[in-house]
Structure formats: structure tokens, C-alpha cells
Amino acid sequence: MASKAPKKANLLDHHSIKHILDESVSEVVTSRGYVEDVRLSNVRLVIGAIIIVIALFAQFYKKKFPENRDFLIACIALYPFATILFYCFSLIKFDLHHLIIYTKEKNAILFTYPPALAVAIATKMVAIVGSFTSTGLVVSSKLPRFSDMYTLTIASADPKSISANETVQFTKSVTEWFTKDGILVEGLFWKDIEALIAQYTKEPKKSK
């Protein structure tokens, strides 16, 4: 079996570095039993498709101006509304119980459900997504321009839940994980991520 190709970043491009690190973070978190919550992405795709349909109808409607004036007015009215709705869903994490505002989670790279629980019933394994003893995660990262300091934060996706743990984070130089040729030393980075996840799971929410 072919060995996994090493991940390489352009060390002169902070976007390239952050992309490689964020990708690895997602891999580690999901490997620990946290399933990615893609509801927000799905909603954005649907709204984006609606915007495209509105634009196509406005462009190729069978009647010409001024016969299609009313139809064009309706499209013009709907287009900015749909665009604003798409923008709002780009800034907000939708959940059945709460909303996480963009100004608070603008650096989020991954939203998850609670870890999957495997329950053995006779000879069958039943996968249960969700848990009464834990919540999903909001994983965020920052790598400012002209800085080598990468900050990774793990927080509860439902901070008001009695099962939510305290937010944890670390800030380290990316030079700790990359070679001079831009190759990511995954073992070192994975170790730091796993240690942060372990720290989060051991930090119960403080009573108020």
C-alpha cells in the first residue's frame, strides 16, 4: 500500500499554512468520534441555488421589457433578500437550541455533533449520535498575518448546556510543526491537538 503523501505548505503564505493546519485539526477531531455538523453548509447551498435560479429566471424570462416589468420587479426584490439571507447564514451557526453569532465564532473551522456512542445489543452494534453527558464542539483557529503564532480553541457547541465543558486553547509557533521545506510534521501536531482535546474533556464547566 502506498504511503501517505506528506502535507506541504508554502511558508511564505500564511493562508497555505493555516489551511494545512486546519485540515489536520479536522482530521484529528473527527477521528476522535466527533461527527461534523454540516447543516449550516447544506442550508447555504440551498440558498445559493435559489439565488442562482432567481438570476436565471430574470435573465431568460420569455417576455421582454416592458411586458416582464412586474416579473423583473419581483426578481429584483427577491434577489437582495436571498443574498442577505445567504450572508446571514454565512455568519451564523444554526442550531435547534441556540445561535452562535459570527462575532463570537468568526474563526470557527469545524462544528460537530456530540461524540458517537456505540451500544452493543446482543450481537449487533447500534450507533447513536449524541450524548446526554457531552456536547458537540466548536473548533476555531487563528493565524494572524505576519505572525507565526497559531491559536487553536475548542469550545462547546452548546455553552449553556449542563454538559458543556470549559473552553480550552493553545497558542504555539508554527515553526514547531513545519520543517524548513514546509513539510508538516504531523506526528508532533497531532500530539498537540490530541492533548488539547484531552484537556477539554477533563475540564467540566464551572458552576456559576
VENKA-V710644 format. One line per field, one symbol per residue. phi: phi as a letter, one per 30 degrees, with the letter a starting at -180 (. if undefined). psi: psi as a letter, one per 30 degrees, with the letter a starting at -180 (. if undefined). Layout:
BEGIN
phi->???
psi->???
END
This chain:
BEGIN
phi->.ddddddbcddcbdddddddddddeddddddcjccdcceddddddddddddddedddddceddcdcdcedddddddddddddddddddddcbddbdcaccdedcbdcdcacbddddcccdbhccccdccjadcabdcccbbbbddibcccccbbbddbddddcdcddbabbbddddccddcidddeeddedddddddddddccddddc
psi->kklkklkkljffjfeeeeeeeeeeeeeeeffggkkkjgeeeeeeeeeeeeeeeeeeeeegkfklkgegeeeeeeeeeeeeeeeeeeeefffkjklfflkjkefehfgkfkklllkkkkkkjcgkkkkjklkfglllljkllkjlkgkgjkkkkklkfiffkffklkkllljlkffffklfggkkieeeeeeeeeeeeeeefgilkkk.
END
